[in-house]
Amino acid sequence: MRSWGRGLAGGRERGSATVWGVVVATVLVAVFGGVLLLGQAVVARHRAAAAADLAALAAAVSWSHGPEAACATATRVAVAQGARIVGCVVTGEVVEVTARAPTGPFGPPVRSRAGPPLAGDRR
């Protein structure tokens, strides 16, 4: 009579389902972690873009008070959005702002420009 614990292979594969289960669980955790990191990077990028857009618009409104006042306005708006300004350039009526909104390990810089429309730019 044969023992139920051995099977046809003579017991050599005993416990292999546990190993496969651990391997599959590890792969699933790694994929899930990667998806979470990708999502966090996308959120950081969107937050930085929103802060840069709003800061550039605010600075463009106050460009007539000088570059320092325009950049100070941009900084106040960016801080209110949870971001920080890493670059602010005022060229005439056009303001270019670079902002970072760090979320987790990510803090991508995003640049935004605001000013009056160009004379030939009709859409």
C-alpha positions as CSV (number, residue, x, y, z in Angstrom):
1,M,0.0,0.0,0.0
2,R,1.2,3.5,-0.8
3,S,1.4,6.3,1.6
4,W,-0.8,9.4,0.9
5,G,2.0,11.9,1.7
6,R,4.4,10.7,-1.0
7,G,2.5,10.7,-4.3
8,L,4.0,9.5,-7.6
9,A,7.2,11.7,-7.5
10,G,8.4,10.2,-4.3
11,G,8.0,13.4,-2.2
12,R,10.5,15.5,-4.0
13,E,8.0,18.2,-4.8
14,R,6.5,18.4,-1.4
15,G,6.2,22.1,-0.3
16,S,6.7,23.5,-3.8
17,A,3.3,25.2,-3.7
18,T,4.4,27.2,-0.7
19,V,7.5,28.4,-2.6
20,W,5.4,29.3,-5.6
21,G,2.9,31.1,-3.4
22,V,5.7,33.2,-1.8
23,V,7.2,34.0,-5.2
24,V,3.8,35.1,-6.6
25,A,3.1,37.2,-3.5
26,T,6.5,38.9,-3.7
27,V,5.9,39.8,-7.4
28,L,2.4,41.1,-6.6
29,V,3.8,43.3,-3.8
30,A,6.6,44.6,-6.1
31,V,4.1,45.5,-8.9
32,F,1.7,47.1,-6.4
33,G,4.6,49.2,-4.9
34,G,5.6,50.3,-8.4
35,V,2.1,51.4,-9.2
36,L,1.9,53.4,-6.0
37,L,5.2,55.1,-6.7
38,L,4.0,56.0,-10.2
39,G,0.8,57.4,-8.9
40,Q,2.7,59.5,-6.3
41,A,4.9,60.9,-9.1
42,V,1.9,61.8,-11.2
43,V,0.3,63.6,-8.2
44,A,3.5,65.5,-7.5
45,R,3.7,66.6,-11.1
46,H,0.1,67.8,-11.1
47,R,0.5,69.7,-7.8
48,A,3.6,71.4,-9.1
49,A,1.9,72.3,-12.4
50,A,-1.1,73.8,-10.6
51,A,1.1,75.8,-8.3
52,A,3.4,77.0,-11.2
53,D,0.3,78.1,-13.2
54,L,-1.3,80.0,-10.4
55,A,2.0,81.6,-9.3
56,A,2.8,82.7,-12.9
57,L,-0.7,84.2,-13.3
58,A,-0.4,86.1,-10.0
59,A,3.1,87.4,-10.9
60,A,1.9,88.5,-14.4
61,V,-0.8,90.6,-12.7
62,S,1.7,92.4,-10.6
63,W,4.5,92.8,-13.1
64,S,4.1,96.6,-13.2
65,H,5.4,96.8,-9.6
66,G,8.7,95.4,-10.6
67,P,10.3,92.0,-10.9
68,E,10.9,91.6,-7.2
69,A,7.3,92.3,-6.3
70,A,6.1,90.0,-9.1
71,C,8.3,87.1,-7.8
72,A,7.3,87.8,-4.2
73,T,3.6,87.5,-5.3
74,A,4.5,84.2,-7.1
75,T,6.2,82.9,-4.0
76,R,3.2,83.7,-1.8
77,V,0.8,82.0,-4.1
78,A,3.1,78.9,-4.5
79,V,3.5,78.5,-0.8
80,A,-0.3,78.7,-0.3
81,Q,-0.5,75.8,-2.8
82,G,2.1,73.7,-0.9
83,A,4.9,74.3,-3.4
84,R,8.0,76.4,-3.6
85,I,9.4,78.6,-6.3
86,V,12.8,77.5,-7.7
87,G,12.9,80.1,-10.5
88,C,11.2,83.3,-11.4
89,V,12.1,85.5,-14.4
90,V,10.2,88.6,-15.4
91,T,10.8,89.8,-19.0
92,G,8.7,92.8,-19.7
93,E,5.1,91.7,-19.1
94,V,5.9,88.0,-19.4
95,V,6.6,86.0,-16.2
96,E,8.2,82.5,-16.2
97,V,7.9,80.6,-13.0
98,T,9.4,77.3,-12.0
99,A,7.9,75.5,-9.0
100,R,8.3,72.3,-7.1
101,A,5.7,70.6,-5.0
102,P,7.4,67.7,-3.3
103,T,5.2,64.7,-2.6
104,G,7.0,61.8,-1.1
105,P,10.4,61.1,-2.7
106,F,9.3,63.1,-5.8
107,G,9.6,66.8,-6.5
108,P,9.6,67.4,-10.2
109,P,10.2,71.1,-11.3
110,V,7.4,72.4,-13.5
111,R,7.7,75.6,-15.5
112,S,4.8,77.9,-16.4
113,R,4.7,81.2,-18.3
114,A,2.0,83.9,-18.2
115,G,1.6,87.3,-19.8
116,P,-0.5,89.1,-22.4
117,P,-1.3,87.3,-25.6
118,L,0.9,87.9,-28.6
119,A,-0.5,90.4,-31.2
120,G,-0.7,87.8,-34.0
121,D,-2.0,84.9,-31.8
122,R,-5.7,84.7,-32.8
123,R,-7.4,81.3,-32.3
